[in-house]
């Protein structure tokens, strides 16, 4: 019988691989690749994700890597925008193309009726090769060729058919710009990179998020039918209290469940919370009840980890030169001093020129908004 793995052991293994037990003294590109990318559809909050993981993190370094094209923001896992290295973008996108295809067909397929997709791809690539464009600009240009089709659907069709990079200044630290796109391969240039196989992607996933179930890997990637891929790999197996099977790399580190986990103030789209079908390794039943306050609000909370589990959320506001970070506690914790100290460090990162204030309130932030 497969050995038992506890919820806390899963928690500590995942935090370790996500560099949340201790910050890493590694180059930013190496960290981004180790994490399998960071979800980054917001232009700037992912910088906090790197601050949580990189020792002495300098946002100007990450911003410079985005500007130099060593890093890129592009639709990958779950067809959502991720920050990845240039080589991971070129390697992952062919494999994950089917995910964007499935989601685009579901949302826009009927509105692309009568459009030759090969011609749409070629026309869209030609337009974007002349210079980056927003989807609104691209849609208007495409509508000149297909006047009977929805311009937005035409632009989204190109997003599916042609891997597109969101180009700077969008996403640069302390700056931003329009959501403009260019073909990822021409934007990144350089030598050709072989497409990643499903087995390689699953291996990368387990290195960043394991131990995990097949459903977990599918949740993270957006791919389906990965059971056969997982079974074909040389992996170790565990079972949890509910009898579910977890897979992991044989040489992966799995810290003991009593290893201390520091307080961390996570950003809104952190993959720690989005990359498993079963999120109980980081969210307790009490935490899940608190998250219910955000249902239907279009607000994605920034969660506070205490002892490795979500125990609150945090908000930040600025008025008259004072930036306030409010800790919203979902439950009392003896580690309030540690949370306040981490909040002050984060304020130094987010608003170095302002006066700072840390406040503490009980209950989810959505109830006090």
C-alpha positions in Angstrom: 0.0 0.0 0.0 1.2 3.5 -0.8 2.5 5.4 2.2 0.2 8.0 3.9 0.9 11.7 3.4 -0.8 14.2 5.8 -2.3 17.5 4.9 0.4 19.4 6.7 3.1 17.4 4.9 1.6 18.3 1.6 1.5 21.9 2.8 5.2 22.0 3.8 6.3 20.3 0.6 4.4 22.7 -1.6 5.6 25.8 0.4 9.2 24.5 0.1 9.0 24.2 -3.7 7.3 27.5 -4.0 10.1 29.1 -2.1 7.8 30.2 0.7 9.6 28.6 3.6 12.6 30.8 3.0 13.5 33.3 0.3 16.0 32.1 -2.3 19.2 33.8 -3.3 18.7 32.9 -6.9 18.5 35.0 -10.1 15.0 36.1 -11.0 14.8 34.1 -14.2 15.8 30.9 -12.4 13.1 31.5 -9.8 10.4 32.1 -12.4 11.4 28.9 -14.2 11.5 27.0 -10.9 8.0 28.1 -10.2 6.7 27.1 -13.6 5.8 30.8 -14.2 3.7 33.2 -12.1 0.1 34.1 -13.0 0.3 37.7 -14.1 -2.8 39.0 -15.8 -2.6 42.1 -13.5 0.3 44.3 -14.7 2.1 44.6 -11.3 0.9 42.5 -8.4 3.1 39.6 -9.4 6.1 41.6 -8.3 4.9 40.9 -4.7 4.9 37.2 -5.6 8.6 37.5 -6.4 9.3 39.7 -3.4 7.9 36.9 -1.2 10.3 34.4 -2.8 13.5 36.1 -3.7 16.1 37.3 -1.2 16.7 41.1 -1.5 14.4 41.3 -4.4 14.8 44.4 -6.6 11.8 45.0 -8.8 13.9 47.0 -11.2 15.8 43.9 -12.0 12.6 42.0 -12.9 11.3 45.0 -14.8 14.5 45.1 -16.8 14.3 41.4 -17.6 10.8 42.0 -19.0 12.0 45.0 -21.0 15.0 43.0 -22.4 12.7 40.1 -23.2 14.3 37.5 -21.0 10.9 37.4 -19.3 7.6 37.7 -21.0 3.9 37.9 -20.1 1.9 35.5 -22.3 -1.2 33.3 -22.3 -0.2 29.8 -21.1 -1.6 27.6 -18.3 -5.4 27.8 -18.2 -5.1 30.3 -21.1 -4.3 32.9 -18.5 -1.5 35.4 -18.7 1.7 34.1 -17.0 5.1 35.6 -16.5 7.6 33.1 -17.8 11.1 33.0 -19.2 11.5 33.4 -22.9 12.6 29.8 -23.4 9.6 28.5 -21.3 7.2 30.6 -23.4 8.5 29.1 -26.6 8.6 25.6 -25.2 5.3 25.5 -23.3 3.0 27.3 -25.7 2.8 24.7 -28.5 1.7 22.1 -25.9 -0.8 24.4 -24.2 -2.2 25.8 -27.5 -5.0 23.3 -27.2 -6.1 25.0 -23.9 -6.4 28.4 -25.5 -8.2 26.8 -28.5 -10.8 25.1 -26.3 -11.5 28.3 -24.4 -11.7 30.5 -27.4 -13.9 28.1 -29.4 -16.3 28.0 -26.4 -16.5 31.7 -26.0 -16.2 33.0 -29.5 -16.6 30.1 -31.9 -20.0 31.1 -33.2 -18.9 34.6 -33.9 -16.0 33.3 -36.1 -18.4 31.5 -38.4 -17.3 31.7 -42.0 -13.8 32.9 -41.2 -10.9 30.9 -42.7 -8.7 30.3 -39.6 -5.5 30.0 -41.6 -6.2 33.3 -43.3 -7.1 34.9 -39.9 -3.8 33.7 -38.4 -1.8 34.9 -41.3 -3.6 38.3 -41.5 -3.3 38.8 -37.7 0.4 37.9 -37.6 1.1 40.3 -40.5 -0.7 43.2 -38.8 1.0 42.6 -35.5 4.4 42.2 -37.1 4.1 45.8 -38.3 4.0 46.9 -34.6 2.2 45.9 -31.3 -1.5 46.5 -31.2 -4.3 46.4 -28.6 -7.1 43.9 -29.2 -9.4 46.8 -30.0 -7.0 48.1 -32.7 -6.4 44.6 -34.0 -10.1 43.9 -34.2 -10.9 47.0 -36.1 -8.1 46.2 -38.6 -9.4 42.6 -39.1 -12.9 43.8 -39.5 -11.9 45.5 -42.7 -11.3 42.0 -44.1 -14.3 40.3 -42.3 -16.9 43.1 -41.8 -19.7 40.6 -41.0 -17.9 39.2 -37.9 -17.5 40.6 -34.4 -14.1 42.5 -34.2 -13.6 41.3 -30.7 -14.0 37.7 -31.7 -11.6 38.2 -34.6 -9.0 39.6 -32.2 -9.5 36.7 -29.8 -9.2 34.3 -32.7 -5.7 35.6 -33.4 -4.9 35.3 -29.7 -5.7 31.6 -30.0 -4.0 31.0 -33.4 -0.9 33.1 -32.9 0.9 33.1 -29.5 1.0 36.7 -28.4 3.2 38.5 -25.9 2.0 41.4 -23.9 4.7 43.9 -24.6 6.2 46.7 -22.4 5.7 49.3 -21.1 2.8 47.2 -19.9 3.9 45.5 -16.7 7.1 47.5 -16.0 7.7 48.5 -12.4 6.5 52.0 -11.7 5.1 52.3 -15.2 2.5 50.8 -17.4 0.9 51.1 -20.8 -1.8 49.8 -23.1 -2.4 46.0 -23.3 -0.6 45.7 -26.6 0.5 42.5 -28.2 3.1 41.2 -30.6 3.8 37.7 -32.0 5.7 35.9 -29.2 8.2 34.2 -31.4 9.3 37.4 -33.3 9.2 39.4 -30.1 11.5 37.0 -28.3 13.7 36.1 -31.3 16.7 33.9 -30.6 17.2 30.3 -31.5 14.3 27.9 -31.9 13.3 26.1 -28.7 11.9 22.5 -28.9 8.3 22.2 -27.9 7.8 20.7 -24.4 6.2 17.3 -24.1 3.3 16.6 -21.7 5.7 14.4 -19.7 8.2 17.3 -19.3 5.4 19.7 -18.3 4.1 17.3 -15.7 7.6 16.9 -14.3 8.0 20.6 -14.1 4.7 20.9 -12.4 5.6 18.3 -9.7 8.9 20.1 -9.1 7.0 23.3 -8.4 3.8 22.1 -6.8 4.1 18.4 -5.8 3.2 16.0 -4.5 0.0 16.2 -6.5 -2.8 14.2 -8.0 -3.6 13.9 -11.7 -6.5 16.3 -11.3 -4.1 18.8 -9.7 -1.8 18.8 -12.7 -4.8 19.2 -15.0 -6.1 22.1 -12.9 -2.8 23.9 -13.2 -2.2 23.4 -16.9 -5.7 23.3 -18.3 -4.8 20.1 -20.1 -6.9 17.0 -19.9 -6.2 13.2 -20.0 -2.9 13.4 -18.1 -3.5 10.1 -16.2 -1.7 8.1 -18.9 1.2 10.6 -18.9 1.6 10.5 -15.1 1.5 6.7 -15.1 4.3 6.6 -17.7 6.7 8.6 -15.5 9.1 7.2 -12.9 7.4 8.6 -9.8 6.8 7.8 -6.2 3.2 7.5 -4.9 1.4 8.5 -1.7 -2.2 8.4 -0.5 -4.0 10.8 1.7 -6.6 10.2 4.4 -9.3 10.1 1.8 -7.5 7.5 -0.3 -6.5 9.8 -3.1 -3.3 9.0 -4.9 -0.5 11.6 -5.0 2.5 11.5 -7.3 5.9 13.0 -6.8 9.5 13.1 -8.2 11.6 10.4 -6.5 14.4 12.9 -5.6 12.1 15.8 -4.5 12.5 17.3 -1.0 9.6 16.8 1.3 10.2 18.6 4.6 8.7 17.4 7.8 5.2 18.7 8.7 6.6 20.5 11.8 9.0 22.6 9.8 8.2 26.3 10.7 6.4 28.3 8.0 6.8 32.1 8.1 4.0 34.6 7.7 3.6 35.6 4.0 1.4 38.2 2.4 0.5 36.7 -0.9 -0.6 38.6 -4.1 -4.0 38.2 -5.6 -3.4 35.7 -8.3 -0.7 33.6 -6.7 -0.5 30.2 -8.2 -0.1 28.7 -4.8 -3.9 28.9 -4.6 -4.8 28.2 -8.2 -2.8 25.1 -9.1 -4.5 22.2 -7.3 -7.9 20.8 -7.7 -8.0 20.3 -4.0 -6.8 23.5 -2.2 -7.1 22.1 1.3 -3.3 21.9 1.5 -3.3 25.7 1.9 -6.9 26.6 2.7 -8.7 25.1 5.8 -12.4 24.6 6.1 -12.6 27.8 8.2 -10.6 29.7 5.5 -12.9 28.4 2.8 -15.9 29.7 4.7 -14.2 33.1 5.0 -13.5 33.1 1.2 -17.2 32.7 0.6 -17.6 36.4 1.4 -15.8 37.2 -1.9 -18.1 35.0 -4.1 -19.8 37.0 -6.8 -17.9 40.2 -5.9 -15.3 40.2 -8.7 -12.7 40.8 -5.9 -9.7 38.4 -5.7 -8.4 38.6 -2.2 -4.7 38.9 -1.3 -4.3 36.1 1.2 -2.2 36.0 4.4 -0.4 32.7 5.2 0.0 31.9 8.9 1.6 28.6 9.7 1.4 27.8 5.9 -2.4 28.2 5.7 -4.7 31.1 4.6 -5.7 32.9 7.8 -6.8 36.3 6.5 -6.4 38.8 3.6 -4.8 42.2 3.2 -5.6 45.4 1.5 -3.5 48.5 0.8 -4.6 52.1 0.3 -3.0 55.5 0.0 -4.1 58.9 1.1 -2.2 62.2 1.7 1.2 60.5 1.4 0.4 57.7 3.8 0.1 54.2 2.6 -1.9 51.9 4.9 -1.7 48.1 4.8 -4.7 46.5 6.6 -4.5 43.0 7.8 -7.9 41.4 7.9 -7.8 38.5 10.3 -10.2 35.6 9.7 -9.3 34.1 13.0 -7.3 35.1 16.0 -3.6 34.2 15.8 -0.8 34.3 18.2 1.5 35.5 15.4 0.1 39.0 14.9 3.4 40.6 15.7 5.1 38.6 12.9 2.3 39.5 10.5 2.6 43.2 11.3 6.4 43.1 10.9 6.0 41.4 7.5 3.4 44.0 6.6 5.9 46.8 7.4 8.5 45.2 5.2 6.1 44.9 2.4 5.1 48.5 2.7 8.8 49.5 2.3 8.8 47.5 -0.9 5.5 48.8 -2.3 5.7 52.4 -1.2 9.2 53.3 -0.3 8.7 57.1 -0.4 5.5 57.2 1.7 4.8 57.2 5.4 3.5 53.8 6.4 0.7 52.5 8.7 -0.4 49.0 9.5 -4.0 48.4 10.7 -5.6 45.2 11.9 -9.3 44.3 11.5 -11.3 41.1 12.1 -13.2 39.4 9.3 -12.7 39.4 5.5 -12.0 42.7 3.9 -15.0 42.5 1.6 -17.2 43.1 4.6 -15.5 46.3 5.5 -15.1 47.7 1.9 
